Amino acid sequence: MRDDYLKLAQERVDDPRILVNLISQRVRQLRFGARPLVETLERLDPEDLALREIMAGKISYELPGAVSSSPEES
C-alpha cells in the first residue's frame, strides 16, 4: 500500500477504523471481479486502487443512526 495514497485518503475519511473497513470491503469487491471506479495508467494492487477511489470521492460511507447536523424546528 502506497503511503502517499494512504495520507490523501485519510484527508477524506478521518476515522482510521472506517477507512480500513472501506478499503477491505472494496478490495474484496475488486478481487471478485468488480470494475474499478477510476482510470489509471499504471497497474495497481487492489488496495492502492481502493485508496485511489476513496481519494477521488467515488466511495463514500454513511454511519447508521447518524444525527442530522441541522437544528430541529420547534
Secondary structure, 3 states (H helix, E strand, C coil): CCHHHHHHHHHHCCCHHHHHHHHHHHHHHHHCCCCCCCCCCCCCCHHHHHHHHHHCCCCCCCCCCCCCCCCCCC
